[in-house]
Amino acid sequence: MKAIIVRAFGGPEVLRLEEAPDPRPGPGEVLVSVKAVGVNPVEAYLRSGSYPRRPDLPFTPGTDAAGLVSAVGSGVAVLKPGQRVYVYGAKAGVYAQKAVAEVSRVFPLPDTLSFEQGAAVGVPFGTAHRALFHHGKAKKGQTVLIHGASGGVGTAAVQLARAAGLTVIGTAGGPEGVAFVKALGADQALDHRTAGYLSGLAPDLIVEMLANVNLPEDLRVCALRGRIVIVGSRGEVTIDPRAAMTKDITIQGMTLWNMPDEDRALVHADLGRGFESGALAPVIGRSFPLAEAAKAHEAVMSPGARGKIVLIP
């Protein structure tokens, strides 16, 4: 099979398409013929070697994929060959034509979603769901501010928050980004390039995608006893702790790596119901051939995201 192999940490150019052995499923595992792969910012950090958790070299990147079950290992009864599925986390990375994953990380792909949309579920929707409801304790009638609402996690968070009955404020860059977020269903869309764009807000919950830039201002506008959930950051930031103390604000960081298996099953069951009903639908921004993974990494780290970036093997 063809797969992207990283043999040295570095820029996007280290993503090389190579021949690799076909994987085989062991007990409790599923072999998936990959039709689409989701590209996430964390994969760019891992590729560069700048992420705290460094993979051993060489490695194949990727966590999110969708495709068809090719074969199942012994003990697997819930999935069958030919079934449409999406994957969150495989034994090796999913930037490949085939991938093997534990059955607990393979989920039926609803007929309402394409393979490209299925590849946009795992990290984006899992992160958004956990940020909003597990860490953020979001409840119907509250107001949530979603930074970077036009990106993969942001578009998922807007949809999930709207479906849960929250008032949604989303931020994006420029008039086109604002229009995009508004079209997603946000009650209010703001241009983060405009000075004072958060003036007058007092959200109960803030989902923060770029804490090194926004956290001090988040603390200023967050409501009394509000919550800030940090999903992303690209560096250090200086804050005044008294800004959190005076309003009893809770600041939490999160990563999907820490989600227990039992929580993952509940999250994806809830997501499945949303996809089946039509309340949730991943938004695809751009797609690239697998051989152009380097271009996809450049795109995922560039400003102005409009939905999810995917690779097509």
Secondary structure as GFF3:
##gff-version 3
##sequence-region A 1 313
A	DSSP	beta_strand	2	5	.	.	.	ID=ss1
A	DSSP	three_ten_helix	12	14	.	.	.	ID=ss2
A	DSSP	beta_strand	16	19	.	.	.	ID=ss3
A	DSSP	beta_strand	29	39	.	.	.	ID=ss4
A	DSSP	alpha_helix	41	48	.	.	.	ID=ss5
A	DSSP	beta_strand	64	72	.	.	.	ID=ss6
A	DSSP	beta_strand	84	88	.	.	.	ID=ss7
A	DSSP	beta_strand	98	102	.	.	.	ID=ss8
A	DSSP	three_ten_helix	103	105	.	.	.	ID=ss9
A	DSSP	beta_strand	106	108	.	.	.	ID=ss10
A	DSSP	alpha_helix	115	118	.	.	.	ID=ss11
A	DSSP	alpha_helix	122	129	.	.	.	ID=ss12
A	DSSP	pi_helix	130	135	.	.	.	ID=ss13
A	DSSP	beta_strand	143	146	.	.	.	ID=ss14
A	DSSP	alpha_helix	152	163	.	.	.	ID=ss15
A	DSSP	beta_strand	167	172	.	.	.	ID=ss16
A	DSSP	alpha_helix	174	184	.	.	.	ID=ss17
A	DSSP	beta_strand	188	191	.	.	.	ID=ss18
A	DSSP	beta_strand	205	208	.	.	.	ID=ss19
A	DSSP	alpha_helix	211	221	.	.	.	ID=ss20
A	DSSP	beta_strand	227	230	.	.	.	ID=ss21
A	DSSP	alpha_helix	241	245	.	.	.	ID=ss22
A	DSSP	beta_strand	250	253	.	.	.	ID=ss23
A	DSSP	three_ten_helix	256	258	.	.	.	ID=ss24
A	DSSP	alpha_helix	261	277	.	.	.	ID=ss25
A	DSSP	beta_strand	284	289	.	.	.	ID=ss26
A	DSSP	three_ten_helix	290	292	.	.	.	ID=ss27
A	DSSP	alpha_helix	293	300	.	.	.	ID=ss28
A	DSSP	beta_strand	308	312	.	.	.	ID=ss29
###
